[in-house]
C-alpha cells in the first residue's frame, strides 16, 4: 500500500493561495482552521501531516525580509499547534517542524514526547536547520554568514559557484552535524525513562522506580546534556523522526538519524537514483506540490498572475486530475519510493482533492487503506517499537 502524507503551510504552497475564493485568510492563525485541515486529512486516512515552522517571517529572499505585503506572513508554533490539535484527532500522525540550530534539544525532546503522550502515540518530528543570518540575529548566540540578497527561487543556481560551495561545505555541514547531535540527544532522552519506571503505588508511597531513570551523559561538539528527561518515555518509545533532503549532506543526515526522508526527484529515473543512495531502513517519501482537478492548470495560472510570477519549487509541481496523479505515484513507487508527501497548492481546495479524490482513485486500484490499521504512527509506517537502550542497565 502507498503511504500518503500532506505538508500543511498557511493557505497552501502557492504564495497567492490566500486570495482564492475558497481560502480563509481571516482564520489562518486560528486553532479551528488548522484542526479543520487535519480533520480533512484524517478523513482521507492519510498517514500523517507535517506542519511547517521557521524562525523568520516567510520571504522570497534567500536571507532577510522582502517587505512584500501581498503574501502570507506569520505562523503559529508548530509543536504547540500539533499538541492543540492532537486531542481532536484519533488516527492520523502529527509531525511538526522544530529547528535544531538555535534551540536546545532537551526542550524539543520534551515537547515531542509530550505530543506523543497527548496523541497516544502519533507524534513525529521534522528537525530543520536554520542557515540564515537573520535567524541567528534573533538569538545573538552565534553569527552565520549571509546567504546573500538573491531570491529564494535562485538558490539552486548558486550551488555551482565558489561562494555557494564554500557555504555548503563549511556552514551547512556544521549545521547538519549539530542537527545530528540534537536528534541523538533527543533519542537518548526519550529512552532515559524505562517504560515501567512509573509505579504510582499510593499505598507504599512510591511514584517512580528511580533505578529506571537514567542519565544520558551526552557530551558532543555542540551539546552537553546530563538527563534524564522530565517527560516519561513516549508511548511509541521513539517518536518518528523525518527529514527533508535535497543533496549529499542532508542525505547523510537522514541516513544516520531519520526514520523517514522526504526527497524531491523530478522523474522516476531520478527517484530510483536517490533511493539507491539511501539505506534500506529509511523510508523514502517523495515530495510533490499538487494542484488537482480538471481546472488545475487554469487555477495555477491564475494564482501565478495574482502573484506576479510563476511558481518555482524545490519539488516537482504537478497539475492534473486525481487519476493522473495516482498513475504518477504508482509509477514512482516502482522506482522504490515508499510514500509521498504532497504539498497542496491551495488550502483547503487541493487538500480535499487529495483526501477525497486521490484516495478514491487509489482505492479503485486497491493501493490505499480503507481504515487505519494501527494505533500509532510507527505502526502505520510499519516501524517496530524500539527497545530502550538503557533497559538492561537497570
C-alpha positions in Angstrom: 0.0 0.0 0.0 1.1 3.5 -0.8 1.8 5.8 2.2 0.4 9.3 1.9 1.1 12.5 3.9 0.4 16.1 3.4 2.6 19.1 4.2 0.5 22.0 5.6 1.6 25.6 5.5 -0.5 28.7 5.7 -3.1 28.9 2.9 -1.1 26.5 0.7 2.2 26.2 -1.1 1.3 28.8 -3.7 2.1 32.3 -2.3 -1.1 33.7 -3.7 -3.3 30.9 -2.4 -4.8 33.0 0.3 -6.5 35.1 -2.4 -8.5 32.1 -3.7 -12.3 32.3 -3.2 -12.2 29.1 -1.2 -9.4 30.3 1.1 -10.0 31.5 4.7 -7.3 34.2 5.2 -9.0 35.6 8.3 -8.7 32.2 10.0 -5.1 31.3 9.2 -3.8 31.9 12.7 -6.7 30.1 14.5 -6.7 26.7 16.0 -10.0 25.9 14.4 -8.6 26.4 10.9 -5.7 24.0 11.5 -8.0 21.5 13.3 -10.2 21.5 10.2 -7.3 20.9 7.8 -6.0 18.0 9.9 -9.5 16.5 10.3 -9.9 16.6 6.5 -6.6 14.8 6.1 -7.7 12.2 8.7 -11.0 11.8 6.8 -8.9 10.6 3.9 -7.0 8.1 6.2 -3.6 9.8 5.4 -0.6 8.5 7.4 0.4 11.9 8.8 0.5 15.7 8.3 3.6 17.8 8.7 3.4 21.4 9.9 5.9 24.0 8.7 7.8 26.3 11.0 10.8 28.7 11.0 12.4 31.5 13.0 11.9 34.2 10.4 8.9 35.5 8.5 8.2 33.9 5.1 10.2 35.7 2.4 11.0 35.4 -1.3 14.7 36.3 -0.5 17.4 33.9 0.5 18.2 35.8 3.7 16.1 38.5 5.3 12.7 40.0 4.9 11.5 41.0 1.4 9.0 43.7 2.6 6.2 42.2 0.5 2.7 42.7 1.9 0.8 40.7 -0.8 1.8 37.3 0.6 1.0 35.4 3.8 3.4 36.4 6.6 3.4 34.9 10.2 2.6 31.5 11.5 1.9 29.6 14.7 4.4 27.5 16.6 4.2 24.0 15.0 4.8 21.9 18.1 2.3 23.8 20.2 -0.2 23.7 17.4 0.2 20.0 17.0 -0.4 19.5 20.7 -3.6 21.6 20.5 -4.9 19.5 17.5 -3.9 16.1 18.9 -6.9 15.6 21.2 -9.3 16.4 18.3 -7.9 13.5 16.2 -7.7 9.8 16.7 -5.8 8.1 13.8 -3.5 10.5 11.9 0.1 11.2 12.7 1.2 14.7 13.6 4.7 15.8 12.6 5.6 19.4 13.5 8.8 21.1 12.4 11.3 22.2 15.1 14.6 23.7 14.3 17.9 22.3 15.7 20.1 25.3 15.2 19.0 27.8 17.9 17.1 25.5 20.2 18.1 23.2 23.0 17.4 19.5 22.2 16.3 18.9 25.8 13.4 21.3 25.3 12.5 19.9 21.8 12.7 16.3 23.1 10.3 17.1 25.9 7.9 18.9 23.5 7.8 16.0 21.1 7.5 13.4 23.9 4.6 15.4 25.3 2.9 15.5 21.9 3.3 11.7 21.7 1.6 11.3 25.1 -1.2 13.7 24.2 -1.8 11.9 20.9 -1.5 8.4 22.3 1.5 7.6 20.1 1.0 9.6 16.9 3.8 12.1 17.1 6.7 12.7 14.9 9.4 15.4 14.4 10.9 17.1 11.4 14.3 18.6 12.5 15.2 21.6 10.4 18.5 23.5 10.3 18.4 27.3 10.2 21.1 28.6 7.9 20.0 32.2 7.6 22.0 35.0 9.2 18.7 36.8 10.0 17.6 33.7 12.0 20.8 33.9 14.1 20.2 37.6 14.7 17.1 36.7 16.8 19.2 34.9 19.4 22.6 36.7 19.5 24.5 33.5 20.4 26.3 33.0 17.1 26.9 34.6 13.7 26.2 32.9 10.4 27.3 34.2 7.0 24.6 35.8 5.0 23.2 33.7 2.2 23.0 36.9 0.0 20.3 39.1 -1.3 19.1 36.9 -4.1 15.7 35.3 -4.4 14.9 32.1 -2.7 14.0 30.5 -6.0 17.5 31.2 -7.3 19.3 29.2 -4.5 19.7 26.0 -6.6 21.5 28.0 -9.2 24.1 29.2 -6.6 25.3 25.6 -5.9 27.8 25.7 -8.7 29.7 28.9 -7.8 32.6 29.1 -5.3 30.7 31.1 -2.7 27.8 28.7 -2.5 30.1 25.7 -2.5 32.1 27.1 0.4 28.9 27.9 2.3 27.7 24.3 1.8 30.9 22.7 2.8 31.6 24.9 5.9 28.4 26.3 7.3 25.8 23.7 6.1 27.9 20.7 7.1 28.3 22.1 10.6 24.6 22.8 10.9 23.7 19.3 9.9 26.4 17.8 12.3 24.7 19.9 15.0 21.3 18.6 13.9 22.6 15.1 14.2 23.7 15.6 17.7 20.3 17.2 18.6 18.5 14.2 17.3 20.8 11.8 19.1 20.3 13.7 22.4 16.5 13.6 21.9 16.6 9.9 21.2 18.6 9.2 24.3 16.3 11.4 26.4 13.3 9.5 25.1 15.0 6.3 26.4 16.0 7.9 29.7 12.8 6.6 31.3 12.1 2.9 31.1 8.5 2.2 30.2 7.7 0.8 33.6 9.5 3.5 35.6 6.3 4.9 36.9 4.9 2.7 39.8 2.2 5.1 41.1 1.5 3.0 44.2 -0.2 5.2 46.7 -0.2 2.6 49.4 3.6 2.3 49.5 4.2 5.9 48.6 6.3 5.1 45.5 5.5 7.0 42.4 8.6 6.1 40.4 11.3 3.5 40.4 14.4 5.7 40.5 16.6 2.9 39.2 14.7 3.0 35.9 15.5 6.7 35.2 18.9 7.1 33.5 21.4 9.8 33.0 22.3 10.0 29.3 25.6 11.8 29.9 25.9 13.1 26.3 29.0 15.1 25.5 29.4 16.2 21.9 30.8 19.0 19.9 27.7 21.2 20.2 25.7 19.9 23.2 26.4 18.5 26.7 23.3 17.0 28.3 23.1 15.1 31.6 19.5 13.9 31.6 17.2 12.3 32.4 14.2 13.8 30.6 11.5 15.5 32.6 8.9 13.6 30.5 8.4 9.8 30.8 9.2 7.6 27.8 6.8 8.3 24.9 4.1 5.7 24.0 6.0 4.9 20.7 9.3 4.6 22.6 10.8 6.8 19.9 8.5 9.3 18.0 9.1 9.2 14.2 12.0 11.4 13.1 11.6 12.7 9.5 13.9 14.9 7.4 13.8 16.8 4.1 16.9 16.2 1.9 18.0 17.5 -1.5 21.7 16.6 -1.7 24.6 14.7 -0.2 24.9 16.4 3.2 21.2 16.2 4.2 21.1 12.7 2.7 23.8 11.6 5.1 22.0 13.2 8.0 18.8 11.4 7.1 20.5 8.1 6.6 22.1 8.3 10.1 19.3 9.9 12.1 15.9 9.7 10.4 13.1 7.1 10.1 11.6 8.9 7.0 13.3 11.1 4.5 11.5 13.4 2.1 13.2 13.8 -1.3 12.5 15.9 -4.4 13.0 13.9 -7.6 12.0 15.3 -10.9 11.4 12.0 -12.6 11.1 8.3 -12.0 14.7 7.8 -13.0 15.9 10.4 -10.6 13.8 8.9 -7.9 15.4 5.5 -8.4 18.9 7.1 -8.2 18.0 8.8 -4.9 16.5 5.6 -3.4 19.7 3.8 -4.3 21.8 6.3 -2.3 19.8 5.8 0.9 19.9 2.8 3.3 17.0 0.4 3.2 15.9 1.1 6.8 14.9 4.7 5.9 11.5 5.1 4.4 11.7 7.3 1.3 8.8 9.7 0.6 8.8 11.9 -2.5 7.6 15.5 -2.2 5.3 17.0 -4.8 3.4 20.3 -5.0 0.0 19.5 -6.3 -2.9 21.3 -7.9 -5.7 18.8 -8.6 -8.8 18.9 -10.8 -9.7 19.3 -14.4 -9.1 23.1 -14.0 -5.8 22.6 -12.1 -3.6 24.3 -14.8 -6.0 27.3 -15.1 -6.1 27.7 -11.3 -2.3 27.7 -11.0 -2.0 30.1 -13.9 -4.5 32.4 -12.2 -2.5 32.3 -9.0 0.7 32.9 -10.8 -0.8 36.0 -12.4 -2.0 37.3 -9.0 1.4 36.8 -7.5 3.2 38.4 -10.5 5.5 35.4 -11.1 5.4 31.7 -12.0 5.6 29.4 -9.0 9.0 27.8 -8.6 9.6 25.0 -6.1 12.4 22.6 -4.9 9.9 19.8 -5.6 8.1 18.7 -8.7 4.9 20.8 -9.4 2.0 18.6 -10.5 -1.1 19.9 -12.2 -3.8 17.5 -13.3 -6.5 15.2 -12.2 -6.5 12.8 -9.2 -6.4 9.8 -11.6 -3.4 11.2 -13.4 -1.6 11.8 -10.0 -2.5 8.3 -8.9 -0.8 7.0 -12.1 2.3 9.0 -11.4 2.6 7.9 -7.8 2.3 4.2 -8.8 4.9 4.7 -11.4 7.4 6.3 -9.0 6.7 3.5 -6.5 8.2 1.1 -9.0 11.4 3.1 -8.6 11.4 2.3 -4.9 9.6 5.3 -3.4 7.5 4.0 -0.5 5.4 7.1 0.2 4.6 10.6 -0.9 4.3 13.9 1.0 2.0 16.1 -1.0 2.1 19.9 -0.7 -1.4 21.2 -1.5 -1.1 24.3 -3.8 -4.1 25.9 -2.2 -5.9 25.1 1.0 -8.4 23.7 1.6 -9.2 23.1 -2.1 -6.3 20.8 -3.0 -6.3 19.1 0.4 -9.9 18.0 -0.2 -8.9 16.8 -3.7 -6.2 14.7 -2.1 -8.2 13.3 0.8 -11.3 12.5 -1.3 -10.3 12.4 -5.0 -6.8 10.9 -4.9 -7.5 8.4 -2.2 -10.6 7.2 -4.1 -8.5 6.8 -7.2 -6.0 4.7 -5.3 -8.9 2.7 -3.7 -10.1 1.7 -7.1 -6.6 0.3 -7.8 -6.5 -1.4 -4.4 -3.5 0.6 -3.4 -4.6 2.5 -0.3 -6.0 1.7 3.1 -9.7 1.8 3.8 -9.2 2.1 7.6 -6.4 2.8 10.0 -4.7 -0.5 10.6 -2.6 0.7 13.6 -3.0 3.0 16.6 0.5 4.6 16.4 2.3 6.5 13.7 5.2 3.9 13.9 2.6 1.2 13.3 1.1 3.0 10.3 4.5 3.2 8.7 5.5 -0.3 9.6 8.2 0.7 12.0 8.8 -1.6 15.0 8.6 -0.4 18.6 12.2 0.2 19.6 13.9 -1.4 22.6 15.1 1.0 25.3 18.9 1.4 25.1 19.1 1.7 28.9 16.8 -1.1 29.8 19.5 -3.7 30.6 21.3 -1.2 32.9 18.5 -1.5 35.5 
